[in-house]
């Protein structure tokens, strides 16, 4: 099978290409420069040249706050781009895995994990554009596509909350972190492995929506304390605060924990606990932070 990964210069895209490469897959990773998913001609050229069997769409507009005043551009990348990819996959017979987000839910009306079939109700421009992409993929390619929602991503590559806490641990005596937003810290490498698992699967059980987030739940404050603990630093240097202390253009969900019920249908266990993943990831992220080759 020939794999094509879009957005291969980003955190998740890089990890997905690496995961597939380790498995011996025939994989091509394309950055935004090589493939503009909003350009029909660019999409057509790439599909003609590479003839993929499985496409993993990691390309996205992820600037949550900027999307509030740039929704048209966010929609082009997050909504129109996935539609073009889905149409190209439909024409060529390829399967599409499309990465989405917890922001498709409102994050304020539940206190238990959102199942995969819970009705979306985004509160932000970013969430609306990502939901548009989900719906485009599933309508254009209903029998050969999966939407994989994730959240609170961190990884070796790129910026993330974990990398920020690592830098602040070195530069500040104390750090104030929000303790009234609850979600699921998720290592991008774990999501990449799930995408690699899911891609070759066929049949109705392998299509539709899946949630790929770390199991369990935490606040940003609890995550920051765990990062400090994993670095051998005193977690009490992290102090709780509220979202009101850090107003943002786009409202953040108070509760965006996702359920993982669909994985059992394809014979895979739930994703592992977020703490176990974090403590495996931290040494690798620290080496990258220190400039040591990973």
N, C-alpha and C positions, 0 to 999 in steps of 0.2 A: 504494500500500500504506500502511496505517495502522500505525504503530509505537507500542508502549507500552513504556516503560522503567521498571521498578520500582527502588526504591532510588536515585532520581535525585538525592538530596541528597548521596550519597557520592562519593568520588573517581572511581571508574570510572563510576558512573551519570552524573555530570555530564559527563565526557568523552564518554560514548556519546551523550548527547543533543546535545552540541556537534558531534560528528562527523556525526551524521545530519542535523542542521540545515544544516551546510555543504553537504551533498549535496542539499539541497532536499527532504528527506523530510518527510512528514506525521508528526510525532513528538510524543507526549505523554510528559513525564517526571513521575512521581509520587513524592513523598517518602513516608516512613513515615506521616506524618500523614494524607496523602490516601489511602493504600492500605496496609492492614495485611494482608499476605499470609497471616497465620495465621488470619484471620477469614473464614469462608466467605461471610458476607453482604457484607463489604467487597469481596471478590473478585468476587462476582456483580454488585454495583452498578457496579463499574468496567467490567467486560466489557460490561454492558448499555449503559452510557453511551458508551463509546469504540469498541466493536466492533473491536478490533485484529486485524490480519492477522498481525503478527509481535510477539511479546513477548520482551523481553530482561530476564531476572531478575538484577538487580544487588543486590537486597536480600539481606542476610546478617547473621548474628551472627558477628562476626569477632574477638571478644575471646578469643584462644586460651587464655590462662591462666585467665580467669574461667570458661570453659566446663568446666573440670575440676570445679568445684563448683556449676555451674549448667547441667548437661547437659540437663535437661528443657527449659529455656527455649531453649537453643541448638538442640535438636532440633525444637522447635516452629517456629523461624524457618528453619533450614537443611534440615529434612526434611519437616515437615508442610506448610509454606508452598509449597515447590515442587510438592508433590503436588496441592495445591489449584489452583495455576496450571495445571499440566499437565491436570488434569481439565477446567478451564474452557476451555483451548485445544482439547482433544479435542471438547468439546461444540460449540464455535463454528467449528472448522476452522482455528484459528490455529496458527502455527508458534511454537515456544518455543526460545529460546537461554538456557541456564542456566549461570551462571558458577560454577565450582568451584575446587578447590585441589590443590596438590601434597601436602597433608597426608593425602590418601587413601592414600598410600604410607607404608611404615614408615621409609624414609630411612636404613636401616642395613644393607641386605643387597645393595646394588649399588654398583658403581663406574663404571657406564656409564649413559647416559640411559635413563629409564623410557619404554618405548613406550606408546602409548595403550591397548593391550590387555593391559598387564601386570596381574596380579591385585592388586587393592587390599589393603592390610593396615594400616589406620590404627592409630597408637599413642596417640592423644590423643582426648579427648572431642570436640574441634572436628573432627578428622578423621573420626570416626565419624558425626557429625551431617551433615557435608558429603557423605559417601558415601551416607548414607540419602537425601539429596536427589537425588543423581545417579541412584540406583536407582529412586526414585519417578518421576522424569521419564521415564526410558527405558522403564519398564514401562507407565506410563499413556499414553505418547505415542511409541511405538516408531518411527513412520514420519514424524514431523513435528517432531523435536526434536534438538538438539545440546547436548552438555555441553562447555563450554569451560573447561578448567583453566588457571589462571594461578598466579603465585607472585611473591614479593618485589616487590610492587607499590609504586611511588612515583608521585607526580604533582604537578601544580600545586596541587590542592586537598587539604585534609585533612592528617593526620599521616602521616609515613613516615620510614624510616631516612635517606633522603637529606636531608629537611628537618632532621632531628635533627643530622646531621653538619654541615650548613650552619650551624646555630646554634652548635654546639660549636667549629667553626673560628673563630668570632668571639669566643668566650668563654674558651677554654682554650689553653694552650701546646701540650699533647699530649693525645691521645685514645687510650685502649686499646680495641681492637675484636677481636671473636672471629675466629679464623683457622682453626677446625676445623669449620665448617659451610659446605657448598658448595651453591650454587644458581644461580639465573638472575635477575639484576636486570631488572625489566620496567617500562617506562613505561606507565602506564595509558592514555595517548592512543594508543599502538600497539595495545593490546588493543581499545580502542574501534573503531578502524578495521577490525580483523579481524571484530569482531561485525557491523559495518555491511556488510562484504563477504559474510559467511556467511549473514546473515538471509534474503535473497531467493532463495538457491539451493534447488533441489529435487532429489529423487531420493535413492537410498540413499547415494551418496557424500557427501552433505551432512548426513547424520544421524549420530548416534553421538558419539564422544568426539574432541575436538581439544585440542591443547596450544598455548596462546598465551602463550609466555614469550620473553624475549630469547634470542637464540642465543648459544652459548658458555657459559661458566660462570665463577664467581668465588666467593671467600669474602667474608664481610662485611668483613673487613680489606681485601681487594683492592678492593672497592667503595668503601670509605671513602677509600682512597688516591686512587682515580680521581676522587671528588668533590672532594677537596682540590686535586688537579691541575687539574681543570676550573675551579676558583675562583681559580686562580693562586696557591695556597698551597703550601707545601712538603709533599709527601706523606709525608716522613719524620717529620712530627709525629704520624702515625698509627702506633701500636705494636701488635704482635700479642699476643693473649692467648688463653685457652682458654674453652670453655663452662663449665668448672668455676668460673671466676671470676664467672659471672653465673647462679647457679642459678635456675631458673624452675619454676613448678608443672607446666607441660606440657613434656615433652621436645621439643627441637628436632631435626629430622632432620639427620644428619651429611652426607647426600648426597641432594639432591632435585632433580636435573637432569632435565628432561623432554625427550623426543624429539619431533620435529615431522613425522613421516612422513605424517600424514593430509592435510596441506595440498596435497600434489601431486595427490591424487585429485580436488580441486575446482579445480585449475588455478591455485593460488596458491603463491608461493614461501615458503620458510621465513621466519619472522620475522627481522628484521635483528639484527646483532650488538649486544649490550647496551651496549657502549661508545659506538657511534655514536648510539644512542638517548639515552643519558645526556647526551652533550655537546650534543645538540640541545635536550634538556629543561632543562638547568641554567640557561640565561639566563632562561627563563620562570619557573622555580621561584624563582630569585633575586629577580626582580621582585616576585613574590607575597610572598616572605619580607620584602622591604623595604617592602611596602605600596603598591607601584606597580600601578595597574590593569593587568590582563592581557587 
